[in-house]
Amino acid sequence: MSKKGKNLMYHPLPPRLTIKPSLINGLGLFATAGIAQGTNLGTTHIKVDDIIFRTPLGGFINCDENANCVKVEMKAEGSITDKWNLVTLRNINNGEELTLKYTFYTVKKDFLEEAEKEKKELGESYRESIKQKKERNEKA
């Protein structure tokens, strides 16, 4: 294959990035060479209708309150999808993990909302079981 043909092959990640174990959580996105501040590394998320899909680039980036990258919404007039690209906020050093401050959701908020919903459902189920027990006792 010619050198030109190799450039047309699919690459799940941009040059200078790799996936490896993270001290933050599971696997993370790491620089394999220095990356300058303001570099647009590519698309991380695509929204079609109300569903957000992560690309390979967006699938391994971990959250950090002091993030070194940001998602930038890329609007195209007439597009039926929304998309976000990853842009560096500062120079990234070789070996450094790239991070974002999550903005599509907050883990704590989503977890607490789900826990409250389950607590309410359990309470309703408990009250129903007490009602049924009381009815059985009255029939006996």
Backbone as CSV, one residue per row, in Angstrom:
resi,resn,N_x,N_y,N_z,CA_x,CA_y,CA_z,C_x,C_y,C_z
1,MET,0.845,-1.173,0.000,0.000,0.000,0.000,0.892,1.238,0.000
2,SER,0.533,2.204,-0.769,1.334,3.425,-0.846,1.211,4.224,0.441
3,LYS,2.147,5.100,0.673,2.118,5.947,1.861,0.859,6.810,1.853
4,LYS,0.463,7.275,0.682,-0.741,8.085,0.562,-1.973,7.271,0.968
5,GLY,-2.052,6.011,0.577,-3.169,5.138,0.926,-3.295,4.916,2.426
6,LYS,-2.186,4.865,3.144,-2.209,4.672,4.593,-2.903,5.836,5.290
7,ASN,-2.768,7.026,4.773,-3.397,8.194,5.391,-4.911,8.146,5.299
8,LEU,-5.442,7.378,4.353,-6.881,7.311,4.181,-7.520,6.241,5.055
9,MET,-6.725,5.439,5.740,-7.261,4.383,6.595,-7.947,4.986,7.815
10,TYR,-8.906,4.239,8.354,-9.626,4.657,9.559,-8.705,4.615,10.771
11,HIS,-8.769,5.649,11.580,-8.039,5.718,12.846,-9.039,6.107,13.924
12,PRO,-9.240,5.268,14.949,-10.229,5.591,15.968,-9.855,6.800,16.828
13,LEU,-8.557,7.084,16.925,-8.091,8.234,17.708,-7.194,9.117,16.847
14,PRO,-7.164,10.403,17.156,-6.250,11.292,16.436,-4.794,10.941,16.750
15,PRO,-3.876,11.374,15.890,-2.448,11.179,16.191,-2.108,11.820,17.540
16,ARG,-1.137,11.278,18.206,-0.640,11.786,19.494,-1.529,11.428,20.682
17,LEU,-2.489,10.495,20.493,-3.346,10.068,21.596,-3.396,8.553,21.667
18,THR,-3.513,8.047,22.899,-3.670,6.609,23.116,-4.567,6.395,24.327
19,ILE,-4.998,5.175,24.509,-5.820,4.784,25.657,-4.981,3.876,26.536
20,LYS,-4.961,4.168,27.831,-4.239,3.318,28.775,-4.840,3.482,30.167
21,PRO,-4.426,2.640,31.141,-4.994,2.730,32.487,-4.831,4.124,33.089
22,SER,-5.907,4.550,33.772,-5.966,5.891,34.355,-5.976,5.817,35.870
23,LEU,-5.368,6.792,36.511,-5.444,6.900,37.967,-6.786,7.513,38.385
24,ILE,-7.507,8.115,37.442,-8.803,8.727,37.738,-9.893,7.669,37.766
25,ASN,-10.001,6.903,36.655,-11.036,5.871,36.574,-10.796,4.987,35.363
26,GLY,-10.657,3.695,35.578,-10.563,2.731,34.478,-9.495,3.076,33.465
27,LEU,-9.926,3.247,32.215,-9.022,3.629,31.140,-9.201,5.110,30.841
28,GLY,-8.127,5.748,30.392,-8.186,7.167,30.078,-7.509,7.466,28.756
29,LEU,-7.630,8.695,28.327,-7.057,9.194,27.083,-5.768,9.937,27.422
30,PHE,-4.647,9.517,26.805,-3.337,10.078,27.138,-2.608,10.584,25.903
31,ALA,-1.808,11.622,26.110,-0.979,12.172,25.035,0.262,11.304,24.864
32,THR,0.606,11.010,23.605,1.845,10.274,23.311,2.931,11.230,22.820
33,ALA,2.591,12.514,22.757,3.514,13.589,22.376,2.883,14.881,22.881
34,GLY,3.649,15.949,22.917,3.109,17.233,23.330,2.007,17.700,22.386
35,ILE,0.999,18.364,22.958,-0.120,18.902,22.176,-0.300,20.360,22.594
36,ALA,-0.349,21.246,21.630,-0.438,22.682,21.913,-1.824,23.099,22.410
37,GLN,-1.846,24.147,23.231,-3.098,24.755,23.680,-3.927,25.165,22.460
38,GLY,-5.249,24.937,22.550,-6.151,25.329,21.480,-6.260,24.329,20.348
39,THR,-5.634,23.151,20.494,-5.710,22.132,19.446,-7.083,21.469,19.449
40,ASN,-7.709,21.426,18.284,-8.981,20.724,18.123,-8.642,19.277,17.779
41,LEU,-8.946,18.367,18.703,-8.568,16.966,18.539,-9.625,16.134,17.822
42,GLY,-10.807,16.682,17.605,-11.834,15.952,16.868,-13.112,15.777,17.652
43,THR,-14.038,15.047,17.064,-15.390,14.888,17.606,-15.427,13.866,18.734
44,THR,-16.042,14.270,19.850,-16.194,13.395,21.012,-17.609,12.865,21.154
45,HIS,-18.594,13.689,20.800,-19.995,13.331,20.985,-20.814,13.816,19.795
46,ILE,-21.835,13.025,19.454,-22.763,13.384,18.386,-24.165,13.167,18.932
47,LYS,-25.027,14.154,18.738,-26.414,14.042,19.204,-27.326,13.916,17.998
48,VAL,-28.089,12.819,17.984,-29.076,12.580,16.940,-30.416,12.465,17.650
49,ASP,-31.362,13.311,17.272,-32.625,13.431,18.005,-32.269,13.773,19.455
50,ASP,-32.671,12.952,20.410,-32.346,13.236,21.813,-31.315,12.282,22.382
51,ILE,-30.638,11.537,21.516,-29.662,10.544,21.969,-28.257,11.053,21.690
52,ILE,-27.403,11.004,22.719,-26.009,11.425,22.567,-25.141,10.183,22.453
53,PHE,-24.347,10.127,21.386,-23.414,9.028,21.147,-22.000,9.524,21.380
54,ARG,-21.172,8.681,22.011,-19.757,9.013,22.183,-18.948,8.345,21.080
55,THR,-17.996,9.064,20.558,-17.052,8.497,19.602,-15.943,7.811,20.399
56,PRO,-15.026,7.093,19.748,-13.895,6.517,20.497,-13.133,7.597,21.280
57,LEU,-13.003,8.775,20.697,-12.311,9.873,21.386,-13.052,10.270,22.662
58,GLY,-14.379,10.334,22.615,-15.167,10.727,23.778,-15.400,9.610,24.768
59,GLY,-15.192,8.371,24.331,-15.501,7.234,25.179,-14.531,6.971,26.311
60,PHE,-13.351,7.540,26.254,-12.341,7.224,27.268,-11.823,8.446,28.012
61,ILE,-12.434,9.593,27.793,-11.949,10.793,28.477,-12.610,10.880,29.847
62,ASN,-11.791,11.033,30.877,-12.285,11.066,32.251,-12.574,12.485,32.709
63,CYS,-13.392,12.569,33.757,-13.794,13.844,34.334,-12.767,14.317,35.360
64,ASP,-12.522,15.627,35.353,-11.653,16.251,36.345,-12.122,17.692,36.504
65,GLU,-12.279,18.137,37.745,-12.715,19.514,37.989,-11.707,20.531,37.448
66,ASN,-10.430,20.146,37.365,-9.384,21.010,36.798,-8.996,20.485,35.418
67,ALA,-9.982,20.321,34.559,-9.783,19.720,33.241,-8.788,20.509,32.392
68,ASN,-8.090,19.768,31.509,-7.151,20.411,30.595,-7.726,20.512,29.179
69,CYS,-8.978,20.052,29.007,-9.664,20.128,27.715,-11.105,20.569,27.951
70,VAL,-11.762,20.920,26.865,-13.162,21.315,26.925,-13.874,20.794,25.679
71,LYS,-15.177,20.501,25.816,-15.987,20.155,24.655,-16.507,21.454,24.056
72,VAL,-16.370,21.589,22.753,-16.863,22.772,22.056,-17.931,22.327,21.079
73,GLU,-19.122,22.923,21.202,-20.205,22.559,20.290,-19.903,23.113,18.908
74,MET,-20.021,22.224,17.921,-19.747,22.580,16.532,-21.073,22.588,15.780
75,LYS,-21.596,23.762,15.509,-22.892,23.880,14.829,-22.683,24.063,13.337
76,ALA,-23.428,23.296,12.578,-23.407,23.425,11.117,-24.820,23.750,10.665
77,GLU,-24.969,24.839,9.968,-26.284,25.258,9.517,-26.932,24.166,8.667
78,GLY,-28.172,23.840,9.000,-28.907,22.836,8.245,-28.633,21.402,8.676
79,SER,-27.732,21.196,9.630,-27.408,19.842,10.074,-28.535,19.279,10.939
80,ILE,-28.774,17.981,10.823,-29.783,17.330,11.668,-29.166,16.781,12.946
81,THR,-27.872,16.926,13.100,-27.188,16.452,14.306,-26.422,17.592,14.950
82,ASP,-26.176,17.434,16.244,-25.272,18.322,16.972,-24.009,17.522,17.221
83,LYS,-22.875,18.205,17.309,-21.648,17.483,17.652,-20.751,18.386,18.483
84,TRP,-19.879,17.736,19.234,-18.944,18.438,20.098,-17.540,17.932,19.819
85,ASN,-16.599,18.848,19.785,-15.200,18.497,19.565,-14.402,18.754,20.837
86,LEU,-13.296,18.043,20.972,-12.400,18.176,22.110,-11.306,19.171,21.768
87,VAL,-11.169,20.211,22.582,-10.161,21.248,22.368,-9.342,21.395,23.645
88,THR,-8.020,21.472,23.494,-7.139,21.605,24.655,-7.204,23.025,25.213
89,LEU,-7.272,23.119,26.540,-7.307,24.420,27.217,-5.915,24.977,27.488
90,ARG,-4.937,24.092,27.472,-3.541,24.488,27.716,-2.643,23.490,27.009
91,ASN,-1.352,23.723,27.033,-0.415,22.754,26.455,-0.506,21.451,27.246
92,ILE,-0.508,20.351,26.524,-0.570,19.015,27.141,0.795,18.363,26.951
93,ASN,1.333,17.812,28.031,2.648,17.162,27.975,2.528,15.700,27.559
94,ASN,3.582,15.175,26.964,3.666,13.758,26.621,3.401,12.937,27.880
95,GLY,2.501,11.964,27.788,2.186,11.090,28.920,1.075,11.604,29.815
96,GLU,0.626,12.822,29.603,-0.409,13.419,30.446,-1.796,12.929,30.022
97,GLU,-2.663,12.699,31.018,-4.041,12.310,30.717,-4.857,13.542,30.339
98,LEU,-5.663,13.403,29.292,-6.564,14.470,28.881,-7.864,14.304,29.645
99,THR,-8.405,15.415,30.146,-9.607,15.356,30.974,-10.593,16.454,30.588
100,LEU,-11.840,16.218,30.961,-12.934,17.164,30.765,-13.667,17.356,32.071
101,LYS,-14.365,18.453,32.195,-15.357,18.592,33.256,-16.668,18.190,32.594
102,TYR,-17.271,17.073,33.043,-18.485,16.577,32.405,-19.587,17.627,32.470
103,THR,-20.270,17.793,31.342,-21.336,18.793,31.278,-22.665,18.227,30.818
104,PHE,-22.696,17.037,30.237,-23.970,16.478,29.786,-24.791,15.988,30.969
105,TYR,-24.148,15.608,32.028,-24.816,15.144,33.230,-23.818,15.213,34.376
106,THR,-24.350,15.131,35.577,-23.466,15.011,36.729,-23.760,13.663,37.364
107,VAL,-22.726,12.903,37.613,-22.888,11.557,38.149,-23.645,11.606,39.468
108,LYS,-23.273,12.509,40.365,-23.896,12.582,41.684,-25.382,12.918,41.547
109,LYS,-25.726,13.904,40.736,-27.113,14.314,40.564,-27.937,13.166,39.983
110,ASP,-27.448,12.538,38.928,-28.178,11.439,38.315,-28.345,10.275,39.284
111,PHE,-27.296,9.962,40.040,-27.351,8.872,41.005,-28.374,9.176,42.098
112,LEU,-28.349,10.394,42.627,-29.275,10.761,43.695,-30.722,10.769,43.205
113,GLU,-30.946,11.253,41.985,-32.300,11.238,41.437,-32.813,9.810,41.294
114,GLU,-31.971,8.904,40.811,-32.355,7.504,40.653,-32.613,6.863,42.022
115,ALA,-31.777,7.174,43.008,-31.954,6.624,44.350,-33.262,7.118,44.971
116,GLU,-33.586,8.387,44.779,-34.859,8.926,45.297,-36.057,8.247,44.636
117,LYS,-35.964,8.003,43.344,-37.040,7.325,42.611,-37.235,5.911,43.172
118,GLU,-36.125,5.190,43.372,-36.210,3.830,43.910,-36.762,3.834,45.329
119,LYS,-36.360,4.827,46.134,-36.850,4.938,47.506,-38.362,5.145,47.512
120,LYS,-38.857,5.992,46.617,-40.294,6.249,46.510,-41.033,4.981,46.098
121,GLU,-40.480,4.270,45.098,-41.115,3.032,44.629,-41.138,1.980,45.737
122,LEU,-40.059,1.865,46.505,-40.029,0.909,47.612,-41.050,1.276,48.676
123,GLY,-41.172,2.571,48.962,-42.167,3.032,49.938,-43.578,2.686,49.507
124,GLU,-43.877,2.915,48.222,-45.198,2.579,47.693,-45.449,1.073,47.771
125,SER,-44.450,0.288,47.435,-44.570,-1.167,47.485,-44.791,-1.631,48.928
126,TYR,-44.080,-1.034,49.861,-44.227,-1.389,51.280,-45.637,-1.062,51.767
127,ARG,-46.126,0.134,51.426,-47.473,0.529,51.848,-48.531,-0.415,51.251
128,GLU,-48.339,-0.808,50.007,-49.273,-1.736,49.354,-49.254,-3.095,50.048
129,SER,-48.064,-3.572,50.427,-47.987,-4.879,51.106,-48.648,-4.816,52.485
130,ILE,-48.515,-3.707,53.198,-49.166,-3.533,54.505,-50.688,-3.526,54.320
131,LYS,-51.164,-2.824,53.278,-52.603,-2.769,52.986,-53.144,-4.163,52.693
132,GLN,-52.417,-4.939,51.869,-52.868,-6.286,51.526,-52.866,-7.202,52.748
133,LYS,-51.870,-7.056,53.599,-51.800,-7.875,54.825,-52.973,-7.549,55.736
134,LYS,-53.266,-6.261,55.856,-54.383,-5.827,56.698,-55.701,-6.390,56.164
135,GLU,-55.865,-6.360,54.827,-57.093,-6.911,54.217,-57.213,-8.406,54.464
136,ARG,-56.099,-9.117,54.377,-56.121,-10.573,54.647,-56.488,-10.848,56.089
137,ASN,-55.950,-10.073,57.008,-56.243,-10.263,58.430,-57.699,-9.970,58.740
138,GLU,-58.289,-8.984,58.040,-59.697,-8.649,58.278,-60.622,-9.755,57.758
139,LYS,-60.201,-10.450,56.701,-61.000,-11.541,56.125,-60.909,-12.799,56.975
140,ALA,-59.815,-12.933,57.728,-59.602,-14.154,58.511,-60.405,-14.197,59.786
